């Protein structure tokens, strides 16, 4: 399975390099700053830039990856020992503690 996953990744990178556009222009080489044009007074011009979007994006990635850890547990649930169930419950409780923490810090409030 690891070889298949690596193969798919390598094929995707090679296909992108071979089939992708080759002409570099000033616009294509310009840094992308979350929809802000860096040349027109966006990021990097001294004005404050809110990092709230990045916090929410990082939280999404963390919780999304953590939920991916449940897939092997669901696949092999019938074959697991009861200790694995308590490990999964502990894992969920740990995620719940993190979720309560971000709610108390008001990270998910946009106002």
C-alpha positions as CSV (number, residue, x, y, z in Angstrom):
1,X,0.0,0.0,0.0
2,X,2.9,2.3,0.8
3,X,4.4,1.7,-2.7
4,X,1.1,2.4,-4.3
5,X,0.7,5.7,-2.4
6,X,4.3,6.7,-3.3
7,X,3.7,5.8,-6.9
8,X,0.6,7.9,-7.1
9,X,2.4,10.8,-5.6
10,X,5.3,10.5,-7.9
11,X,3.1,10.1,-11.0
12,X,1.1,13.2,-10.0
13,X,4.3,15.3,-9.6
14,X,5.7,14.1,-12.9
15,X,2.5,14.6,-14.8
16,X,2.2,18.1,-13.4
17,X,5.8,18.9,-14.4
18,X,5.4,17.4,-17.9
19,X,1.9,18.6,-18.7
20,X,1.8,21.9,-16.8
21,X,2.3,25.3,-18.4
22,X,5.9,26.3,-18.8
23,X,5.8,30.0,-19.5
24,X,6.7,32.0,-16.4
25,X,5.3,35.5,-16.2
26,X,5.5,38.2,-13.6
27,X,2.0,37.6,-12.5
28,X,2.6,33.8,-12.2
29,X,5.8,34.3,-10.2
30,X,4.2,36.9,-7.8
31,X,3.6,35.7,-4.3
32,X,-0.1,34.8,-3.5
33,X,-1.2,36.3,-0.2
34,X,-4.7,34.9,0.5
35,X,-6.3,36.9,-2.2
36,X,-4.5,40.2,-1.4
37,X,-2.5,41.8,-4.1
38,X,0.9,42.5,-2.6
39,X,1.5,45.3,-5.1
40,X,-1.6,47.3,-4.3
41,X,-1.3,47.8,-0.6
42,X,-2.1,44.3,0.6
43,X,0.2,42.3,2.9
44,X,3.6,43.6,3.5
45,X,2.8,47.3,3.3
46,X,2.8,48.0,7.0
47,X,-0.9,47.5,7.5
48,X,-2.1,44.9,10.0
49,X,-3.2,41.6,8.6
50,X,-5.6,39.4,10.6
51,X,-4.2,35.9,11.3
52,X,-7.6,34.6,12.3
53,X,-8.1,32.9,8.9
54,X,-4.8,31.0,9.4
55,X,-5.8,29.9,12.9
56,X,-9.1,28.4,11.6
57,X,-7.3,26.8,8.7
58,X,-4.8,25.2,11.0
59,X,-7.5,23.9,13.3
60,X,-9.3,22.4,10.3
61,X,-6.2,20.6,9.2
62,X,-5.5,19.3,12.7
63,X,-9.0,18.0,13.3
64,X,-9.2,16.7,9.7
65,X,-6.0,14.7,10.1
66,X,-7.0,13.5,13.5
67,X,-10.3,12.1,12.2
68,X,-8.4,10.3,9.5
69,X,-6.8,8.2,12.3
70,X,-10.2,6.7,12.9
71,X,-10.4,5.0,9.5
72,X,-8.1,2.0,10.4
73,X,-10.0,1.6,13.7
74,X,-13.3,1.4,11.9
75,X,-12.0,-1.1,9.3
76,X,-10.6,-3.4,11.9
77,X,-13.1,-2.8,14.7
78,X,-14.4,-6.4,14.8
79,X,-10.9,-7.8,15.2
80,X,-9.7,-5.4,17.9
81,X,-9.4,-6.1,21.6
82,X,-11.5,-4.1,24.0
83,X,-8.5,-2.1,25.0
84,X,-8.6,-0.5,21.5
85,X,-12.1,0.8,22.2
86,X,-10.8,2.6,25.3
87,X,-7.9,4.0,23.4
88,X,-10.4,5.4,20.9
89,X,-12.5,6.9,23.6
90,X,-9.4,8.5,25.1
91,X,-8.5,9.9,21.7
92,X,-12.0,11.4,21.3
93,X,-11.8,12.9,24.8
94,X,-8.4,14.4,24.0
95,X,-9.9,16.0,20.8
96,X,-12.8,17.2,22.9
97,X,-10.4,18.9,25.4
98,X,-8.8,20.7,22.4
99,X,-12.2,21.7,21.0
100,X,-13.3,23.1,24.4
101,X,-10.0,25.0,24.6
102,X,-10.4,26.7,21.2
103,X,-14.0,27.6,22.1
104,X,-12.9,29.2,25.4
105,X,-10.2,31.1,23.4
106,X,-12.9,32.3,21.0
107,X,-10.9,31.3,18.0
108,X,-14.0,30.3,16.0
109,X,-15.7,33.7,16.5
110,X,-15.4,36.0,13.6
111,X,-16.8,39.2,15.1
